[in-house]
Amino acid sequence: MKKHSTLIQIIGWSGTVSLIGAYALNSFGVISSQGLLYPLLNIFAAVSLGIRVWADRNYSNFILEVFWGVIAVVALLSFVF
């Protein structure tokens, strides 16, 4: 059980780093919110943090991550269509 908990924590932390990284890189003009990398980082963050909060049974934050991910997917699809 401990190994599962550690893996979930690593997944959660990677999502946190991705989310903060996307925001910081965009805020400092390194990447554009209109570019491909920004929604990709946000999708990764939403999935990773979604896994973490689901494992913690934190369902209100899980819903937040679902919406965060949907918004990022819609932004990503704007590159295709």
C-alpha positions as CSV (number, residue, x, y, z in Angstrom):
1,M,0.0,0.0,0.0
2,K,2.9,2.4,0.7
3,K,4.3,2.0,-2.8
4,H,0.9,3.0,-4.3
5,S,0.7,6.0,-2.0
6,T,4.2,7.1,-3.1
7,L,3.3,6.7,-6.8
8,I,0.2,8.8,-6.3
9,Q,2.2,11.5,-4.6
10,I,4.7,11.6,-7.4
11,I,1.9,11.8,-10.0
12,G,0.4,14.7,-8.0
13,W,3.6,16.5,-7.6
14,S,4.4,16.2,-11.3
15,G,1.0,17.8,-12.1
16,T,1.7,20.6,-9.7
17,V,5.0,21.3,-11.3
18,S,3.4,21.2,-14.7
19,L,0.6,23.6,-13.7
20,I,3.0,26.1,-12.0
21,G,5.5,25.8,-14.8
22,A,2.9,26.5,-17.5
23,Y,1.6,29.5,-15.6
24,A,5.1,30.9,-14.9
25,L,6.4,30.3,-18.5
26,N,3.4,32.0,-19.9
27,S,3.6,34.9,-17.4
28,F,7.2,35.6,-18.2
29,G,6.6,35.4,-21.9
30,V,8.6,32.2,-22.5
31,I,5.6,30.4,-24.0
32,S,2.3,31.7,-25.3
33,S,-1.1,30.7,-24.1
34,Q,-1.9,30.5,-27.8
35,G,0.9,28.0,-28.4
36,L,0.7,24.2,-28.4
37,L,2.8,23.7,-25.3
38,Y,0.6,25.6,-22.9
39,P,-2.6,23.4,-23.3
40,L,-0.4,20.3,-23.3
41,L,1.1,21.2,-20.0
42,N,-2.4,22.0,-18.7
43,I,-3.8,18.7,-19.9
44,F,-0.9,16.8,-18.2
45,A,-1.5,18.9,-15.0
46,A,-5.3,18.2,-15.0
47,V,-4.8,14.5,-15.5
48,S,-2.0,14.1,-12.9
49,L,-3.8,16.2,-10.3
50,G,-7.1,14.6,-11.1
51,I,-5.5,11.2,-10.3
52,R,-4.1,12.5,-7.1
53,V,-7.4,14.1,-5.8
54,W,-9.4,11.1,-6.9
55,A,-7.1,8.9,-4.9
56,D,-7.6,11.2,-1.9
57,R,-11.4,11.1,-2.4
58,N,-11.3,14.9,-2.8
59,Y,-14.2,15.0,-5.3
60,S,-14.7,18.8,-5.4
61,N,-11.1,19.2,-6.6
62,F,-11.6,16.3,-9.0
63,I,-14.4,18.2,-10.7
64,L,-12.1,21.3,-10.9
65,E,-9.5,19.1,-12.7
66,V,-12.1,17.7,-15.1
67,F,-13.1,21.3,-16.1
68,W,-9.4,22.4,-16.3
69,G,-8.7,19.4,-18.5
70,V,-11.8,20.0,-20.8
71,I,-10.8,23.6,-21.3
72,A,-7.2,22.6,-22.1
73,V,-8.5,19.9,-24.6
74,V,-10.7,22.5,-26.3
75,A,-7.8,24.8,-26.6
76,L,-5.6,22.0,-28.0
77,L,-8.3,21.1,-30.5
78,S,-8.2,24.7,-31.8
79,F,-4.9,23.7,-33.4
80,V,-6.5,20.9,-35.3
81,F,-9.7,22.6,-36.5
